[in-house]
Structures are given as structure tokens and as C-alpha cells.
């Protein structure tokens, strides 16, 4: 993470720290979770036909679940409040025998951002495999860590391998069907299940120009998020066989995820799947445009690798002579004098050394891309050497 700042934004030339940010153009690049529901989603919420979903009687929830199952090529689907709950439920089912183990990427969302629920709640042992720069796991290392011999009392038994598509920490990298097939061959050889954290699987499908079912055909279970680039206000979907989803329904209830008139959640989810999924290519184009423009700013003190831009995320690195990352990010969101300085641009430190993340979504236009680049240039010109 970024180090303690060595200067404050108001200490720099042209800073207007006290200016009301509401007066400036705000370009929100922290995450695609920031999106607000569209007008169509808001109307769908108002008009949603509802029932008691705990009894399976909410027609809008049932419609969403059937649409999702069909779209992703699975027998059944289940609406849950969040992707974290969805991943946890899937792991609780795959690891329902004590002494079970899951193999997970060392930089996966499950490991880093889900509070260790795999151990804390599911009671599973997790063994980490190094994530490669493209988001995959090294197959040789993966195979070497599989433990399936119940006659050796020393070891847990590997029940599931978890993959993430797209891969968040690696910058929205896409896992391809050819790789999934190789993991599937290991699963057949060693008898384990495959779970895919597919929070942004629609971005992966868009990037590869493939139906999402093609990316999940080797997955025994998967989750996908409605509230990231698809812009719904809440909700994720668990996907699997009818038997798996029947078990997931029980686990959802156990975790407090049973919802009553949940059609008001499902209605914007249907819009997300049917409409918003069809425009994700625009976000990818804007991310690519942004990365290519950042290349032109590299002499001013940043580095960017455009070959890593698969979907709607761009990672770039701030040079050491440009001070600490926290101050740089603060300055991006601080109105300043000069060309581009008036824009408020919000980004996050990625958590890796001096790396900053920008995420594109439907509320960011091509014009916003140009403005964000102008602001980055303005900040780079006033900090460091």
C-alpha cells in the first residue's frame, strides 16, 4: 500500500483544496461498483411484480434466476445479496466434509477481500497457488498442491479449485476457455470441483466475443455480480446444477440471505443482464483509449503496459520521483489551476507497489477519458522532479 504522504495537496502550486468539488466535473474511476441504477432500472423497480421469495413465490426473482441459468448454461441459479455471500455459499457446499481443502489464487478476491470466510465460516483449509500476471494459476504448481490421498492422515483433501474471471487484482485480466479446459482435465484426473468467481464474467465474455456459457462450461459452480459494470444497485447470482442450487438455497437461509419481496432487487438485475451486458464493449474501448493516452505521459513519471488491458481496468505505476501514491491520488481529486486542473478524478491505490487502478463503466464517457488524462498530466507536472 502507499506510504505516508510527504506533502499535502494544498502545499502545491495552483491547488484549490477548499473549493467545493461539486463545482467541478467529477470523473469516477475508483470502481464499477460506483454506478447508479439506470432510469430503466428505476422504472423496473417501481413496476416489479413481487411475492415472498423465501417461499419461492416472487415471480420477478424466479424470472431473473431462469434467465441467468439459461444465459450462463447452467441448470439453475439463485439470487443472493452479494458476491462474497455467493462465493462463501459455494465453498460451504463443496467443502461440506470436515478436513476439506480449497486451492485458491494468492491474489484472488476470495483470499484478499472476503475476510477469510472460507475458514471463518465454511471451515475449509485454503491452500494458495501463485496467481500469474494474466490471472491464471500455474498448472504445474496447481497439480503439485492437489491432495487426494485419504489414507495419509496428515493432509486435508482437496475438494475444489477456485478461479477468478476476470481477475480483479491483476487488472481485469481474462481467463480463456482453453485454460479452463486444462483445469478441467486435472479435475477429472484428481476428482475435484471447479468454482469460478465470475463477478465480472460478462466483461470476459465481451472481451472474447463469446457467450458467457462458453466460459463456464467446465465450472461446477460460479458466481456473477449484477452490481458492478452491469450497474444494478444490488445482487449477485449463484449458478450450478439443480441439486447444487437446492443446497445453496439452504446455505443462503443459514447466512441470513433469505429475502421476501425481492423482486425489487431482481427487476434491475434483469435489465442488467439483458441490456447493460450489451454495452460493456464501450467500457473496454474507453479503458484502452485511456491506457494508450497514458503511454504519451510516460516521460512525465508513470508507466503503463497496454498489453495488460483486457477489459475495463487499467493499472499504471507512479515513478518513485513523483512522491507517494496517496498524495498523487489526493491531488487528482483536488481542483487546481491550469489546463485540466479543474477536473476531479477519483482513483484507488491498487494495493501493489506504487500502482494505481482506474475502472471504466457506463457513467464514464470518451470525453471523460480525455479530461482524466488532462488532470493526470496536470498533477504530474506539479509534483516531484
C-alpha positions as CSV (number, residue, x, y, z in Angstrom):
1,X,0.0,0.0,0.0
2,X,1.1,3.6,-0.4
3,X,3.4,5.1,2.2
4,X,2.8,8.1,4.4
5,X,2.5,11.3,2.4
6,X,5.4,13.7,2.3
7,X,3.3,16.8,1.3
8,X,-0.3,18.0,1.3
9,X,-2.2,18.9,-1.8
10,X,-2.7,22.5,-0.6
11,X,1.1,22.8,-0.4
12,X,1.4,22.6,-4.2
13,X,1.2,25.3,-6.8
14,X,-2.3,26.1,-8.0
15,X,-4.1,23.9,-5.5
16,X,-7.7,24.9,-4.6
17,X,-8.2,22.4,-1.8
18,X,-11.0,24.4,-0.3
19,X,-13.0,24.7,-3.5
20,X,-16.3,22.9,-3.4
21,X,-15.8,19.7,-5.6
22,X,-19.4,19.9,-6.6
23,X,-18.5,22.9,-8.8
24,X,-16.1,20.7,-10.8
25,X,-16.6,17.9,-13.3
26,X,-16.2,14.6,-11.3
27,X,-14.9,11.6,-13.1
28,X,-15.3,8.5,-11.0
29,X,-12.8,5.8,-11.8
30,X,-12.4,4.1,-8.4
31,X,-14.6,1.1,-9.3
32,X,-17.5,-0.1,-11.5
33,X,-19.4,-0.7,-8.2
34,X,-19.9,3.1,-8.1
35,X,-22.5,3.1,-10.8
36,X,-26.0,4.3,-10.1
37,X,-29.0,2.3,-11.5
38,X,-30.2,3.5,-14.9
39,X,-33.6,5.1,-15.4
40,X,-34.9,1.9,-16.9
41,X,-33.8,0.0,-13.8
42,X,-35.6,2.6,-11.6
43,X,-38.8,2.1,-13.5
44,X,-38.4,-1.7,-13.3
45,X,-38.1,-1.4,-9.5
46,X,-41.3,0.6,-9.3
47,X,-43.2,-1.8,-11.6
48,X,-41.8,-5.1,-10.3
49,X,-44.3,-7.8,-9.6
50,X,-43.4,-9.3,-6.2
51,X,-44.1,-12.2,-3.9
52,X,-42.4,-13.9,-1.0
53,X,-39.1,-15.3,-2.3
54,X,-38.4,-17.4,0.8
55,X,-41.4,-19.4,-0.3
56,X,-40.2,-19.3,-3.9
57,X,-43.2,-17.1,-4.9
58,X,-41.6,-13.9,-6.2
59,X,-42.2,-14.1,-10.0
60,X,-39.6,-11.4,-10.8
61,X,-36.9,-13.3,-8.8
62,X,-37.9,-16.5,-10.5
63,X,-37.7,-14.9,-13.9
64,X,-34.2,-13.5,-13.2
65,X,-32.9,-16.8,-12.0
66,X,-34.2,-18.7,-15.0
67,X,-32.8,-16.0,-17.4
68,X,-29.4,-16.3,-15.6
69,X,-29.4,-20.1,-15.7
70,X,-30.1,-20.0,-19.5
71,X,-27.6,-17.3,-20.2
72,X,-24.8,-19.0,-18.3
73,X,-25.6,-22.5,-19.4
74,X,-26.4,-24.0,-16.0
75,X,-29.4,-25.9,-14.8
76,X,-30.4,-23.4,-12.1
77,X,-29.5,-20.1,-10.5
78,X,-30.0,-18.4,-7.1
79,X,-30.2,-14.6,-6.3
80,X,-28.0,-13.6,-3.3
81,X,-27.3,-10.2,-1.8
82,X,-23.6,-10.1,-2.7
83,X,-20.8,-11.9,-4.5
84,X,-19.0,-12.5,-1.2
85,X,-22.0,-14.4,0.1
86,X,-22.3,-16.3,-3.2
87,X,-18.6,-17.4,-3.1
88,X,-19.0,-18.4,0.6
89,X,-22.1,-20.5,-0.1
90,X,-20.4,-22.3,-2.9
91,X,-17.4,-23.1,-0.8
92,X,-19.6,-24.3,2.1
93,X,-21.2,-26.8,-0.3
94,X,-18.0,-28.0,-1.9
95,X,-16.3,-28.3,1.5
96,X,-19.1,-29.8,3.5
97,X,-16.9,-32.6,4.8
98,X,-14.5,-31.7,7.6
99,X,-10.9,-31.7,6.6
100,X,-11.7,-30.3,3.1
101,X,-9.3,-28.0,1.3
102,X,-9.7,-25.4,-1.5
103,X,-6.9,-24.3,-3.8
104,X,-7.1,-20.6,-4.4
105,X,-5.0,-17.9,-6.1
106,X,-2.9,-16.0,-3.7
107,X,-4.2,-12.7,-5.1
108,X,-7.8,-13.8,-5.5
109,X,-10.8,-11.8,-4.2
110,X,-11.7,-14.8,-2.0
111,X,-8.3,-14.7,-0.3
112,X,-7.8,-10.9,0.0
113,X,-11.2,-9.3,0.2
114,X,-13.7,-11.7,1.8
115,X,-12.5,-11.7,5.4
116,X,-11.2,-15.3,5.4
117,X,-14.8,-16.5,5.3
118,X,-13.6,-19.8,3.7
119,X,-12.0,-20.6,7.1
120,X,-14.0,-18.4,9.4
121,X,-17.4,-19.7,8.3
122,X,-17.0,-22.5,5.8
123,X,-14.5,-24.3,8.0
124,X,-12.2,-25.1,5.0
125,X,-8.5,-25.1,4.7
126,X,-7.3,-22.9,1.9
127,X,-4.0,-23.5,0.1
128,X,-2.8,-20.7,-2.0
129,X,-1.3,-21.0,-5.5
130,X,0.5,-18.1,-7.1
131,X,-1.5,-16.0,-9.4
132,X,0.3,-15.4,-12.7
133,X,0.2,-11.9,-14.3
134,X,-2.7,-13.0,-16.6
135,X,-4.8,-14.1,-13.6
136,X,-4.4,-17.8,-14.1
137,X,-2.7,-20.3,-11.8
138,X,0.4,-22.1,-12.9
139,X,-0.8,-25.6,-13.8
140,X,2.3,-27.4,-12.6
141,X,2.1,-25.7,-9.2
142,X,-1.6,-26.3,-9.1
143,X,-1.2,-30.0,-9.7
144,X,1.7,-30.3,-7.2
145,X,-0.6,-28.9,-4.5
146,X,-3.6,-31.2,-5.0
147,X,-4.0,-33.6,-2.1
148,X,-6.4,-36.6,-2.6
149,X,-5.0,-39.5,-0.6
150,X,-7.4,-40.2,2.4
151,X,-5.0,-42.9,3.6
152,X,-2.5,-40.3,4.7
153,X,-3.9,-38.8,7.8
154,X,-1.6,-35.8,7.7
155,X,-3.3,-33.9,5.0
156,X,-6.6,-32.3,4.2
157,X,-8.4,-33.5,1.0
158,X,-8.6,-31.1,-2.0
159,X,-12.2,-30.7,-2.9
160,X,-12.3,-27.6,-5.1
161,X,-10.1,-25.2,-7.1
162,X,-11.2,-21.6,-7.3
163,X,-10.6,-19.4,-10.3
164,X,-11.4,-15.7,-10.9
165,X,-12.6,-14.3,-14.2
166,X,-12.0,-11.5,-14.9
167,X,-9.2,-11.2,-12.3
168,X,-9.5,-8.1,-10.2
169,X,-6.1,-7.6,-8.6
170,X,-4.4,-8.4,-11.9
171,X,-6.3,-5.6,-13.6
172,X,-9.3,-7.2,-15.2
173,X,-7.4,-10.0,-17.0
174,X,-9.5,-12.6,-18.9
175,X,-9.2,-16.3,-18.3
176,X,-9.7,-18.1,-21.6
177,X,-11.7,-21.3,-22.3
178,X,-8.5,-23.2,-23.3
179,X,-7.1,-22.7,-19.8
180,X,-10.4,-23.7,-18.2
181,X,-10.3,-26.9,-20.2
182,X,-6.8,-27.7,-18.9
183,X,-8.0,-27.2,-15.3
184,X,-11.0,-29.4,-16.1
185,X,-8.7,-32.2,-17.2
186,X,-6.9,-32.0,-13.8
187,X,-10.3,-32.1,-12.1
188,X,-11.2,-35.3,-14.0
189,X,-7.8,-36.8,-13.0
190,X,-8.0,-35.9,-9.3
191,X,-11.7,-35.7,-8.7
192,X,-12.2,-32.1,-7.5
193,X,-14.7,-29.4,-8.4
194,X,-14.1,-26.1,-10.1
195,X,-15.6,-22.9,-8.8
196,X,-15.4,-19.7,-10.7
197,X,-15.7,-16.3,-9.0
198,X,-17.2,-14.6,-12.1
199,X,-18.1,-11.3,-10.6
200,X,-17.1,-9.7,-14.0
201,X,-17.6,-12.8,-16.2
202,X,-19.7,-10.7,-18.6
203,X,-16.6,-8.5,-19.2
204,X,-14.6,-11.6,-20.0
205,X,-17.3,-12.8,-22.4
206,X,-17.5,-9.4,-24.1
207,X,-13.7,-9.2,-24.5
208,X,-13.5,-12.7,-26.0
209,X,-16.7,-12.2,-28.1
210,X,-18.1,-15.5,-26.7
211,X,-21.3,-16.4,-24.9
212,X,-20.8,-16.5,-21.1
213,X,-21.9,-20.1,-21.1
214,X,-18.7,-21.0,-23.0
215,X,-16.6,-19.6,-20.2
216,X,-18.4,-21.5,-17.5
217,X,-19.0,-24.9,-19.2
218,X,-16.3,-26.5,-17.1
219,X,-17.3,-24.9,-13.9
220,X,-19.3,-26.9,-11.3
221,X,-20.3,-23.6,-9.6
222,X,-20.0,-19.9,-10.3
223,X,-21.0,-16.5,-9.1
224,X,-21.6,-13.4,-11.1
225,X,-22.3,-9.9,-10.0
226,X,-25.1,-7.7,-11.1
227,X,-23.9,-4.5,-9.4
228,X,-20.5,-3.9,-11.0
229,X,-20.3,-3.0,-14.6
230,X,-23.9,-4.1,-15.2
231,X,-25.0,-1.3,-12.9
232,X,-27.7,-2.9,-10.8
233,X,-27.9,-1.5,-7.3
234,X,-27.5,-4.8,-5.5
235,X,-27.3,-8.6,-6.1
236,X,-25.2,-11.5,-7.3
237,X,-26.2,-14.8,-8.9
238,X,-25.0,-18.3,-7.9
239,X,-25.0,-20.8,-10.8
240,X,-24.9,-24.6,-10.8
241,X,-26.8,-27.8,-11.1
242,X,-30.4,-28.1,-9.7
243,X,-29.0,-30.2,-6.8
244,X,-26.3,-27.6,-6.1
245,X,-28.7,-24.7,-6.1
246,X,-31.1,-26.6,-3.8
247,X,-28.2,-26.8,-1.3
248,X,-27.3,-23.2,-2.0
249,X,-30.8,-22.2,-1.0
250,X,-30.4,-23.8,2.4
251,X,-27.0,-22.1,2.9
252,X,-28.4,-18.7,1.9
253,X,-31.1,-19.1,4.6
254,X,-28.5,-20.1,7.1
255,X,-26.4,-17.0,6.4
256,X,-29.4,-14.6,6.7
257,X,-29.7,-14.1,2.9
258,X,-33.3,-15.2,2.6
259,X,-35.3,-12.2,1.2
260,X,-39.0,-11.6,1.0
261,X,-40.3,-9.3,-1.7
262,X,-37.0,-9.4,-3.5
263,X,-38.5,-8.7,-6.9
264,X,-37.5,-5.0,-6.4
265,X,-33.9,-6.3,-6.4
266,X,-34.4,-8.8,-9.2
267,X,-36.0,-6.3,-11.6
268,X,-33.0,-4.2,-12.2
269,X,-30.9,-7.4,-12.3
270,X,-32.9,-8.4,-15.4
271,X,-32.2,-5.1,-17.0
272,X,-28.5,-5.6,-16.1
273,X,-28.4,-9.0,-17.9
274,X,-30.5,-8.1,-20.9
275,X,-29.4,-4.6,-21.6
276,X,-26.3,-3.5,-19.8
277,X,-24.3,-6.6,-20.7
278,X,-24.7,-5.5,-24.4
279,X,-22.7,-2.2,-23.9
280,X,-19.7,-3.4,-21.9
281,X,-17.6,-3.1,-25.1
282,X,-17.8,0.6,-24.7
283,X,-16.2,0.5,-21.3
284,X,-13.4,-1.7,-22.7
285,X,-12.9,0.8,-25.6
286,X,-12.6,3.7,-23.1
287,X,-10.1,1.7,-20.9
288,X,-8.0,1.1,-24.0
289,X,-8.2,4.7,-25.0
290,X,-7.2,5.8,-21.5
291,X,-4.2,3.4,-21.5
292,X,-3.0,4.5,-24.9
293,X,-3.1,8.2,-23.9
294,X,-1.2,7.4,-20.6
295,X,1.6,6.0,-22.8
296,X,2.1,9.5,-24.1
297,X,2.6,10.7,-20.4
298,X,5.2,8.2,-19.5
299,X,8.1,10.8,-19.8
300,X,6.4,12.7,-17.0
301,X,6.6,9.9,-14.5
302,X,4.3,7.0,-15.0
303,X,4.5,3.5,-16.5
304,X,1.6,1.6,-18.2
305,X,1.6,-1.7,-20.0
306,X,-1.2,-1.6,-22.6
307,X,-0.9,-5.4,-23.2
308,X,-2.4,-5.9,-19.8
309,X,-5.6,-4.1,-20.7
310,X,-8.1,-6.9,-21.4
311,X,-11.4,-5.3,-20.2
312,X,-12.5,-2.3,-18.3
313,X,-9.5,-1.8,-15.9
314,X,-6.2,0.0,-16.4
315,X,-3.3,-0.3,-13.9
316,X,-0.4,2.2,-14.1
317,X,2.6,2.8,-11.9
318,X,3.8,6.1,-10.4
319,X,7.5,6.7,-10.7
320,X,9.4,6.9,-7.4
321,X,10.5,10.5,-8.0
322,X,6.8,11.6,-8.1
323,X,6.3,11.3,-4.3
324,X,3.9,9.0,-2.6
325,X,0.9,7.5,-4.2
326,X,-1.6,8.7,-1.6
327,X,-0.7,12.4,-2.3
328,X,-0.9,11.8,-6.1
329,X,-4.4,10.3,-5.7
330,X,-5.5,13.2,-3.4
331,X,-4.3,15.7,-6.0
332,X,-6.2,14.0,-8.7
333,X,-9.4,14.7,-6.7
334,X,-8.4,18.3,-5.8
335,X,-9.3,21.2,-8.2
336,X,-6.3,23.1,-9.4
337,X,-5.4,26.0,-11.7
338,X,-4.2,25.3,-15.2
339,X,-5.3,23.1,-18.2
340,X,-7.2,20.0,-16.9
341,X,-6.7,21.0,-13.3
342,X,-10.3,21.8,-12.7
343,X,-11.4,18.2,-13.1
344,X,-12.0,16.0,-10.1
345,X,-10.7,12.5,-10.9
346,X,-11.1,9.7,-8.4
347,X,-9.0,6.6,-8.4
348,X,-7.7,3.9,-6.0
349,X,-4.3,2.7,-5.0
350,X,-4.4,-0.9,-6.2
351,X,-2.5,-2.2,-3.2
352,X,0.5,-3.2,-5.2
353,X,3.7,-1.2,-5.1
354,X,3.0,2.3,-6.4
355,X,0.3,1.0,-8.7
356,X,-3.0,2.9,-9.3
357,X,-6.2,1.5,-10.7
358,X,-8.8,3.1,-13.0
359,X,-12.0,1.3,-13.7
360,X,-14.4,2.2,-16.5
361,X,-18.2,1.9,-16.5
362,X,-21.3,3.3,-18.2
363,X,-21.0,6.6,-16.4
364,X,-17.6,7.4,-17.9
365,X,-17.6,8.8,-21.5
366,X,-14.9,9.1,-24.0
367,X,-14.8,12.8,-23.2
368,X,-14.3,11.9,-19.6
369,X,-11.3,9.8,-20.6
370,X,-9.7,12.8,-22.2
371,X,-10.4,15.0,-19.2
372,X,-9.0,12.4,-16.8
373,X,-5.8,12.2,-18.8
374,X,-5.6,16.0,-18.8
375,X,-5.8,16.0,-15.0
376,X,-3.2,13.3,-14.6
377,X,-0.9,15.4,-16.8
378,X,-1.5,18.5,-14.7
379,X,-0.7,16.7,-11.5
380,X,2.4,15.1,-12.9
381,X,3.7,18.5,-13.9
382,X,3.5,19.9,-10.4
383,X,4.9,17.1,-8.3
384,X,8.3,15.5,-8.0
385,X,11.2,16.3,-10.3
